[in-house]
Amino acid sequence: MGVSAATEAVVRVSDLSVRVGTVEAVHSVGFELAAGRRTGLIGESGSGKTLTALAVMGLLPDGLSARGRAVYREQDLLALSEGELCRLRGDRLGMIFQEPLSALNPVQKIGEQVAEPLRLHRGLGARESLARARELLERVQIPGAVEKLAQYPHQLSGGQRQRAMIAMAISCSPELLIADEPTTALDVTVQAEVLRLLDRLVDEEGATLLLITHDLPVVAGLCDRVLVMYGGHLIEEGAVGEVFDSPRHPYTLALLESIPSLDQELPGGRFQAIPGAVPGLGQFPSGCPFRNRCPRATEICATMPVLEGEGHRAACWHPVS
């Protein structure tokens, strides 16, 4: 699945599917996350990126169900009880959510929330955990950390809330850190600051990172490997340089071509958008989910191809040469 024998996989996901009611939203996805490496998970909204991550973490909302395997250190996360998952989440497994104002408890002070994993998983007392929480807020470069401990989420700026969320996620030095669109709600300058912070912290912690994003330049600058999803399917994966320099799936190529360059003349003065729109849940065509938008599609595309290749793999009957 892309991790060499010499590189240990922290998480192995196989045949992972997610259902929303009776509709399958993620289809038999499989990948590995190598120890200490950074993997980007990209695709348009509705591609199944977040559902895949939530399924791995055991955090799917009510009404959604998952099947398959997500093995962390010989433990199948999908087979664990809620109590067993709670002992891993916030400790060995960390997650940064895309909307910190929704993810943080609005009636609990920031200091208490950052300190909570340390009390639960490290057995620290109230005073010691709050002291450690202050150190974490300083580490994520929140100014006035002592004052911020006593404030509520709504009293912090968007960038400060996201930094507090990062502080919580790294508080117990997790082995796997999942960051789900961590800069979506932030302005451009704050986005860059948060990404630099995340880059530094992942290095310092030696963590394995899964970064969910639609921002391809961020993946190019931050990640080692990339997974491309569309319509709930994993359609391409490989080293970032290989996939971005020589994409094999027409969807990956279309994503890359839709990114404007400063020295690029736009045809007709417009961005090169992907034709059509992403279908709604349950409305994707049979076979390759991209075939209704793909200029290379033929009749055989009504049958879903398998991921093929060694290291750099793509699921396409008519791969880009």
C-alpha positions in Angstrom: 0.0 0.0 0.0 2.9 2.4 -0.3 4.9 1.8 2.8 8.2 0.0 2.3 9.2 -3.0 4.3 11.9 -0.8 6.0 9.3 1.7 7.1 7.0 0.8 10.0 3.3 1.5 9.5 1.7 3.1 12.5 -1.8 2.6 11.1 -3.0 0.2 8.4 -6.4 0.9 7.0 -8.0 -1.8 4.8 -11.5 -2.2 3.2 -12.8 0.8 5.1 -16.4 1.7 4.2 -18.7 4.3 5.8 -22.5 4.3 5.4 -24.8 7.2 5.9 -28.1 5.5 6.5 -28.4 3.1 3.6 -26.0 5.0 1.3 -22.3 4.1 1.2 -20.3 7.3 1.4 -16.8 5.8 1.6 -16.0 2.7 -0.5 -13.5 0.0 0.6 -10.6 2.5 1.2 -7.2 1.2 2.1 -3.9 2.9 3.0 -1.0 2.9 5.4 0.5 5.7 7.5 4.2 5.3 7.9 5.9 6.1 11.3 7.1 9.7 11.5 5.9 10.6 8.0 3.4 13.2 6.8 0.6 12.2 4.5 -1.8 14.5 2.8 -5.4 13.4 2.1 -6.9 15.6 -0.7 -10.0 15.9 -2.7 -13.0 18.3 -3.2 -15.6 18.7 -0.6 -17.8 15.6 -0.4 -15.0 13.2 -1.4 -15.1 11.3 1.9 -11.9 12.7 3.5 -13.3 13.7 6.8 -15.6 10.7 7.1 -12.5 8.4 6.6 -10.7 10.2 9.4 -13.6 10.1 11.8 -14.1 6.4 11.1 -10.5 5.7 12.0 -10.8 7.7 15.2 -14.2 6.1 16.1 -15.9 9.5 16.0 -18.6 9.0 13.4 -21.8 10.9 14.3 -25.0 9.0 15.1 -26.6 7.4 12.0 -23.3 6.6 10.3 -21.6 3.3 10.5 -18.2 1.9 9.5 -16.9 -1.5 8.5 -13.4 -2.7 7.6 -10.2 -2.5 9.6 -8.0 0.3 10.9 -5.1 -1.3 12.8 -3.0 0.7 15.2 -0.2 -1.2 16.9 -2.0 -4.5 16.4 -5.3 -3.1 17.7 -8.2 -2.8 15.2 -9.7 0.6 16.1 -13.0 -0.3 14.5 -13.4 -3.3 16.8 -12.7 -1.5 20.1 -15.3 -0.5 22.6 -15.9 3.2 23.3 -14.0 2.9 26.6 -11.0 1.3 24.8 -11.0 4.1 22.2 -11.2 6.8 24.9 -8.0 5.4 26.4 -6.3 6.0 23.0 -7.9 9.2 21.8 -6.2 12.2 23.3 -3.2 10.1 24.3 -1.7 8.0 21.5 -4.2 9.3 18.8 -4.7 13.1 18.5 -7.1 15.0 16.2 -7.3 18.7 15.3 -10.7 19.7 14.0 -11.5 22.2 11.3 -13.9 24.3 13.4 -12.4 24.9 16.9 -15.3 27.0 18.1 -17.6 24.0 17.6 -15.1 21.4 18.8 -14.1 23.3 22.0 -16.5 23.3 25.0 -18.1 26.8 25.1 -18.7 26.8 28.9 -15.3 25.4 29.9 -12.2 27.6 30.3 -9.3 27.0 27.9 -6.9 26.0 30.6 -9.2 23.3 31.8 -9.7 21.9 28.3 -6.0 21.8 27.5 -5.3 20.2 30.9 -8.0 17.6 30.6 -6.0 15.0 28.5 -3.1 15.3 31.0 -5.3 14.5 33.9 -7.1 11.7 32.1 -4.1 10.0 30.5 -1.1 11.1 32.5 -2.7 11.2 36.0 -1.6 14.8 36.7 -3.3 16.8 39.4 -5.1 20.0 38.9 -2.2 22.3 39.7 0.4 20.4 37.7 -1.9 19.9 34.7 -2.7 23.6 34.5 1.0 24.5 34.7 1.6 22.1 31.9 -1.3 23.6 30.0 0.3 27.1 30.3 3.5 25.6 28.9 1.6 24.2 26.0 -0.1 27.5 25.2 3.2 29.2 25.2 4.6 26.4 23.0 1.9 27.0 20.4 2.7 30.7 20.6 -0.4 32.1 22.2 0.4 35.5 23.7 -0.5 36.0 27.3 -0.8 32.3 28.0 -1.5 32.8 31.8 -4.5 35.1 31.0 -5.8 32.8 28.3 -6.0 29.8 30.7 -8.9 31.6 32.5 -10.7 32.6 29.3 -13.5 30.9 27.4 -13.3 29.9 23.7 -15.4 32.8 22.5 -12.9 35.2 24.0 -10.1 34.0 21.8 -9.5 34.9 18.2 -10.0 32.2 15.5 -6.2 31.7 15.2 -5.8 31.5 19.0 -8.7 28.9 19.2 -7.0 26.8 16.6 -3.7 27.0 18.4 -5.4 26.0 21.7 -6.9 23.0 19.8 -3.4 22.1 18.6 -2.1 22.4 22.2 -4.8 19.9 23.3 -4.0 17.5 20.5 -0.3 17.4 21.3 -0.5 17.5 25.1 0.2 13.8 25.5 2.6 13.5 22.6 0.4 11.4 20.3 2.0 8.9 17.9 -0.7 9.7 15.3 -2.0 13.3 14.7 -4.9 13.8 12.3 -5.4 17.5 11.2 -8.7 18.0 9.5 -8.6 21.2 7.4 -6.9 23.0 10.3 -6.8 26.4 8.7 -10.1 26.5 6.9 -11.7 29.3 8.9 -8.6 31.4 9.3 -7.4 34.4 7.2 -4.4 33.9 4.9 -1.7 35.2 7.2 -2.9 33.3 10.2 -3.2 30.1 8.0 0.5 30.4 7.2 1.5 30.9 10.9 -0.6 27.9 12.0 0.9 25.6 9.2 4.4 26.6 10.2 3.6 25.9 13.8 2.1 22.5 12.9 5.2 21.7 10.8 7.5 22.5 13.7 5.5 20.6 16.3 5.2 17.4 14.2 9.0 17.5 13.8 9.6 18.0 17.5 7.2 15.3 18.5 8.2 12.8 15.9 4.5 12.2 15.2 2.9 10.6 12.2 0.7 13.2 10.5 -2.4 12.8 8.4 -3.3 16.2 7.0 -6.8 16.5 5.4 -7.0 19.5 3.0 -8.1 20.7 -0.4 -5.0 23.0 -0.5 -2.6 21.2 -2.8 0.3 23.7 -2.4 0.2 23.1 1.4 0.5 19.3 0.8 3.4 19.9 -1.6 5.2 21.9 1.0 4.4 19.9 4.1 3.8 16.2 3.2 5.9 13.2 2.1 3.0 11.2 0.6 -0.5 12.1 -0.8 -3.8 10.2 -1.0 -6.4 11.5 -3.5 -10.1 10.8 -2.9 -13.1 11.4 -5.0 -16.6 10.1 -4.6 -15.7 8.1 -1.5 -13.0 6.2 -3.4 -9.2 6.3 -3.0 -8.2 6.9 -6.6 -4.5 7.7 -6.4 -1.6 7.6 -3.9 2.1 8.0 -3.9 5.0 10.2 -3.0 4.0 13.9 -3.3 6.7 14.6 -5.9 5.7 11.7 -8.1 1.9 12.3 -7.9 2.1 16.1 -8.4 4.8 15.9 -11.1 3.3 12.9 -13.0 -0.4 12.4 -12.0 -1.9 9.2 -13.4 -5.6 9.8 -12.6 -7.4 12.4 -14.7 -9.0 13.8 -11.5 -5.6 14.4 -9.9 -4.5 16.1 -13.1 -7.6 18.2 -13.2 -7.1 19.3 -9.5 -3.5 20.3 -10.3 -4.5 22.2 -13.4 -7.1 24.1 -11.5 -4.4 25.8 -9.4 -3.4 29.1 -10.9 0.2 30.1 -11.1 1.5 33.7 -10.8 3.2 33.5 -14.2 0.4 31.6 -15.9 -1.9 33.3 -18.4 -5.5 32.2 -17.7 -7.4 31.0 -20.9 -10.0 33.6 -21.5 -9.0 35.3 -18.3 -10.6 32.5 -16.2 -9.4 29.8 -13.9 -9.3 26.3 -15.4 -12.1 24.7 -13.4 -12.9 21.0 -13.4 -16.0 20.5 -15.7 -19.3 19.8 -13.9 -19.9 19.6 -10.2 -19.4 17.1 -7.5 -22.6 14.9 -7.3 -24.5 14.7 -4.0 -24.3 11.7 -1.7 -25.7 8.6 -3.4 -25.7 10.3 -6.8 -22.3 9.3 -8.1 -22.3 7.1 -11.2 -21.5 3.4 -11.0 -17.9 2.4 -11.7 -15.4 5.2 -11.6 -17.0 8.1 -9.7 -15.3 10.7 -11.9 -16.4 9.3 -15.2 -19.3 11.8 -15.8 -16.7 14.6 -15.5 -13.8 12.9 -17.2 -12.7 13.7 -20.8 -11.1 10.2 -21.1 -14.1 8.2 -20.0 -15.3 5.2 -22.1 -17.8 2.4 -21.6 -15.3 0.4 -19.5 -15.3 3.2 -16.9 -18.7 1.9 -15.8 -16.7 -0.8 -14.0 -14.6 0.5 -11.1 -10.9 -0.1 -11.7 -8.6 -1.2 -8.9 -5.6 0.7 -7.6 -2.6 -0.4 -9.6 1.1 0.3 -9.5 4.1 0.0 -7.1 4.5 2.8 -4.7 2.6 5.3 -7.0 -0.8 3.8 -7.6 -3.9 4.9 -9.5 -7.4 3.5 -10.1 -8.0 4.3 -13.8 -8.7 2.5 -17.0 -7.2 5.3 -19.0 -4.3 6.7 -16.8 -2.6 9.9 -17.8 0.7 8.9 -19.5 
